[in-house]
């Protein structure tokens, strides 16, 4: 039965290495902890639960997130047996090979795992001749936590069947070994955070103030040639800014000379004249908002108070204007760090 079990374990290990040999990722580490022996044939081994320490090195090749190969070297020290009134100290050591089956817990390589394989167990015992050598089937389970930088921690329990048979200590005594451990490891399949490009969109507003005295004649809403050229120059500047998803807000203003209602209408007509010219220059009508504000929001304040009409017309020139606010998006490529899943 034991031979069949060992054959099955070895066959599983060979199939695993053959089927997934092309996928990279490996781990090295150390482990140590509590070792305990258990005599299975009724021979006294320190109250049937002899205890000691275990430690070792290990290497794992991870073929994918579920399957891997474990190879290690173990030593169990501080063990003793009693036979015929005499105490014997002994140690068990040797290499181990096992298939590793895992359930992943995160993208860094943390998982819970089960292992099955065999250890080539060599036993040295004082007064026990010859030394015992045998294949000891092993099963185990545990869990590991893998940090983003490749360092990891693990804990688990392994159980070795018939790790020692007491030829010199107790004739025919079979001893199983248990090993409860914690470990420190490093995963070479880990990848550092890799830079990646992403697009960042920001909204920008460009404001243009066009002099109504350039755009129009006095008390007129008809665009002059100079006014048309000023609008074309503005559009070229917008084009060079590389803004996307453009929206135009056209606001007309008048001065405070004359009837307020008349000035309101005049500001609306002047704003509409600019809008019409924008459309003639291939600006989509759906992207334009047109508003006349009349004498609202004067920029001259009170500085023109008390002037005669001719001087007042000159002083109010800044108030006679059309403001165009162009809102658009700027798209830039930025570099940021994106965590890549660790390969197992």
C-alpha positions in Angstrom: 0.0 0.0 0.0 2.8 2.4 0.9 4.6 1.6 -2.3 1.5 2.4 -4.3 1.1 5.7 -2.5 4.7 6.6 -3.1 4.4 5.7 -6.8 1.3 7.9 -7.1 3.1 10.8 -5.4 6.1 10.6 -7.7 3.9 10.2 -10.8 2.0 13.3 -9.9 5.2 15.3 -9.4 6.7 14.2 -12.8 3.4 15.0 -14.6 3.3 18.4 -13.0 6.9 19.3 -14.1 6.2 18.1 -17.6 2.8 19.8 -18.2 3.8 23.3 -17.0 7.5 23.5 -17.4 7.4 26.6 -19.6 5.9 29.0 -17.0 8.4 31.0 -14.8 8.5 32.0 -11.2 10.4 30.6 -8.2 10.7 31.0 -4.4 13.6 30.4 -2.0 13.3 30.4 1.8 14.1 29.1 5.2 11.8 27.6 7.8 12.0 26.4 11.4 9.8 25.3 14.2 8.5 22.5 16.3 9.2 18.8 15.5 7.5 15.9 17.2 7.9 12.1 16.8 5.2 9.5 17.3 5.9 5.8 17.6 3.2 3.9 15.6 4.1 0.4 16.9 3.6 0.8 20.6 7.3 1.3 21.4 8.0 4.0 24.0 9.3 7.2 22.5 9.3 9.7 25.4 5.7 9.3 26.3 4.8 8.7 22.6 5.2 12.4 21.7 8.9 13.1 21.6 9.6 16.7 20.8 12.5 18.6 19.2 13.2 21.3 16.7 13.1 21.3 13.0 14.7 23.6 10.4 15.6 23.7 6.7 15.9 25.4 3.4 13.5 25.1 0.5 13.1 26.1 -3.1 9.8 26.2 -5.1 9.2 26.4 -8.8 5.7 27.8 -9.5 4.4 26.7 -12.8 1.1 28.7 -12.5 -1.0 30.1 -9.6 -2.2 26.6 -8.6 0.6 24.1 -9.2 4.3 24.0 -8.2 7.2 21.8 -7.2 8.7 22.0 -3.7 12.3 20.9 -3.1 14.0 21.2 0.3 16.4 20.0 2.9 15.1 19.3 6.5 16.7 18.4 9.8 14.9 17.4 13.0 17.1 17.6 16.1 16.7 17.1 19.9 14.7 13.8 19.6 15.2 10.8 21.9 13.9 7.3 22.4 13.8 5.0 25.4 14.4 1.3 25.1 15.3 -1.3 27.8 15.8 1.5 30.3 18.3 3.4 28.1 17.8 6.8 26.4 19.0 7.4 22.9 19.3 10.8 21.2 18.7 10.9 17.5 18.2 13.2 14.5 16.5 12.8 11.2 17.6 14.7 8.1 17.6 14.7 4.3 16.2 16.1 1.1 12.5 16.4 0.2 10.6 16.6 -3.1 6.9 17.3 -3.3 4.1 18.6 -5.6 2.5 21.8 -4.4 -1.2 22.6 -5.0 -2.4 26.1 -4.1 -5.5 28.3 -3.9 -4.4 32.0 -4.6 -5.6 34.7 -2.2 -4.3 37.9 -4.0 -2.4 39.1 -7.0 1.0 39.2 -5.1 1.2 35.5 -4.6 -0.4 34.9 -1.2 -2.2 31.6 -1.0 -3.2 28.5 0.9 -1.5 25.3 -0.2 -1.3 21.5 0.1 1.7 19.4 -0.6 2.4 15.7 -1.2 5.7 14.0 -1.8 8.5 12.2 -0.1 11.6 12.8 2.0 14.8 10.7 1.8 15.1 10.4 5.6 18.5 9.5 7.2 18.6 8.9 10.9 21.7 9.1 13.2 21.2 7.7 16.7 23.7 7.1 19.4 24.3 3.4 19.7 22.0 2.6 16.8 23.9 0.7 14.1 23.4 0.8 11.1 22.0 4.2 10.3 18.4 4.1 9.1 17.7 5.3 5.5 14.3 5.3 3.9 11.8 7.2 1.8 9.2 8.8 4.0 6.0 9.9 2.3 5.0 13.4 3.4 1.8 15.4 3.2 1.4 19.0 4.4 -0.7 22.2 4.3 -0.1 25.8 5.1 -0.6 29.4 4.0 1.7 32.2 2.8 1.5 35.9 2.7 3.5 37.6 -0.1 4.4 41.3 0.2 4.5 43.5 -2.9 8.3 43.7 -2.8 8.7 39.9 -3.2 9.3 39.1 0.5 6.9 36.6 2.0 6.0 34.8 5.2 4.5 31.3 5.5 3.3 28.9 8.2 2.4 25.2 7.9 2.3 21.7 9.1 4.1 18.7 7.5 3.7 15.1 8.5 6.2 12.4 7.5 5.1 8.8 7.6 7.6 6.1 8.9 10.4 8.6 8.9 12.4 6.3 11.2 12.4 2.6 11.9 14.3 1.7 15.1 16.8 -1.0 14.2 19.3 -0.2 16.9 17.0 1.5 19.4 13.9 -0.6 19.4 13.5 -3.5 17.0 10.6 -2.8 14.6 9.6 0.6 16.0 8.1 2.9 13.3 8.3 6.6 14.1 6.3 9.3 12.2 7.4 12.9 12.3 5.4 16.0 12.5 6.8 19.5 11.7 4.9 22.7 12.6 6.9 25.6 11.1 7.1 29.3 10.1 9.2 30.5 7.2 10.7 33.5 5.5 11.0 33.6 1.7 11.7 35.6 -1.4 9.8 35.2 -4.7 11.9 35.8 -7.8 8.9 35.9 -10.0 7.8 39.1 -8.4 7.7 42.2 -10.7 8.2 45.7 -9.4 5.5 48.3 -10.1 5.8 49.2 -13.7 5.1 52.6 -15.2 2.2 53.0 -17.5 0.7 55.9 -19.5 -2.7 57.3 -18.9 -4.5 60.3 -20.3 -5.4 63.2 -18.0 -8.1 65.6 -19.2 -8.4 69.2 -17.8 -10.7 72.0 -18.7 -9.3 75.3 -19.8 -11.0 78.7 -20.6 -9.4 81.2 -22.9 -11.0 84.7 -22.8 -10.8 87.3 -25.6 -12.0 90.9 -25.4 -12.7 92.4 -28.8 -13.1 96.2 -29.1 -16.5 97.0 -30.5 -15.0 100.1 -32.1 -12.8 97.8 -34.1 -15.6 95.3 -34.8 -18.3 97.9 -35.7 -18.8 101.5 -36.5 -20.2 103.7 -33.7 -23.9 102.8 -33.0 -23.6 100.0 -35.6 -24.0 96.2 -35.4 -22.4 95.5 -38.9 -19.0 93.9 -38.7 -16.2 95.8 -40.3 -13.4 94.2 -42.3 -11.0 94.9 -39.4 -13.5 93.2 -37.1 -13.7 90.1 -39.3 -9.9 89.9 -39.3 -9.8 90.2 -35.5 -12.2 87.2 -35.2 -10.1 85.2 -37.7 -7.0 85.9 -35.6 -8.8 84.8 -32.5 -9.8 81.5 -34.1 -6.2 80.9 -35.1 -5.1 81.4 -31.6 -7.7 78.9 -30.4 -6.6 76.4 -33.0 -3.0 76.6 -31.8 -4.0 75.9 -28.2 -5.1 72.4 -29.2 -8.2 72.5 -27.1 -10.8 69.8 -27.7 -14.6 69.8 -27.3 -14.8 73.6 -27.8 -17.6 75.7 -26.4 -17.9 79.4 -27.3 -19.6 82.0 -25.1 -20.2 85.3 -27.0 -21.2 88.2 -24.7 -22.0 91.7 -26.1 -21.9 95.0 -24.1 -22.7 98.6 -24.8 -21.8 101.9 -23.2 -24.1 103.9 -21.0 -24.8 106.7 -23.4 -28.5 106.8 -24.5 -31.5 104.7 -23.8 -30.9 101.6 -21.8 -33.4 99.4 -23.7 -31.8 100.6 -27.0 -28.3 99.7 -25.7 -29.6 96.3 -24.7 -30.8 95.6 -28.2 -27.6 96.9 -29.7 -25.5 94.6 -27.5 -27.6 91.6 -28.6 -27.2 92.5 -32.2 -23.5 92.9 -31.9 -23.1 89.6 -30.1 -25.2 87.9 -32.8 -23.1 89.5 -35.6 -20.0 87.9 -34.0 -21.7 84.6 -33.7 -22.8 84.6 -37.3 -19.2 85.3 -38.3 -17.9 82.4 -36.2 -20.3 80.1 -38.0 -19.1 81.4 -41.3 -15.6 80.4 -40.1 -16.8 76.8 -39.6 -17.6 77.0 -35.9 -20.6 74.7 -35.1 -23.7 76.6 -34.1 -24.4 74.0 -31.4 -21.2 75.0 -29.6 -22.1 78.8 -29.4 -24.0 80.6 -26.6 -24.9 84.2 -27.5 -26.0 86.8 -24.9 -26.4 90.6 -24.9 -25.8 92.3 -21.6 -26.4 96.0 -22.6 -24.8 98.4 -20.2 -24.1 95.8 -17.5 -20.6 95.1 -16.1 -18.9 98.4 -17.2 -15.2 98.3 -17.0 -14.7 102.1 -16.9 -16.4 102.5 -13.6 -16.9 106.2 -12.6 -13.8 107.6 -14.3 -15.9 109.1 -17.1 -18.2 111.1 -14.9 -18.7 114.8 -15.8 -17.3 114.6 -19.3 -18.9 116.2 -22.3 -20.4 114.0 -25.0 -17.5 113.8 -27.4 -15.1 113.0 -24.6 -17.6 110.7 -23.0 -17.8 108.6 -26.1 -14.0 108.2 -26.1 -13.9 107.4 -22.4 -16.6 104.8 -22.7 -14.8 103.0 -25.5 -13.7 100.1 -23.2 -17.3 99.4 -22.3 -18.3 98.9 -25.9 -16.9 95.4 -26.4 -17.6 91.8 -27.2 -16.2 89.1 -24.9 -15.6 85.6 -26.2 -14.9 82.9 -23.7 -13.7 79.7 -25.3 -13.9 76.6 -23.0 -12.1 73.4 -24.1 -10.4 70.3 -22.8 -6.7 69.6 -22.8 -5.6 66.0 -22.9 -2.1 65.1 -21.7 -0.3 61.8 -21.2 0.9 61.2 -17.7 3.1 58.4 -16.3 1.9 56.6 -13.2 2.8 53.4 -11.4 0.5 50.4 -11.7 1.0 47.3 -9.6 1.5 44.2 -11.7 0.4 40.9 -10.3 3.3 38.8 -9.1 3.9 35.7 -11.2 4.0 32.4 -9.4 
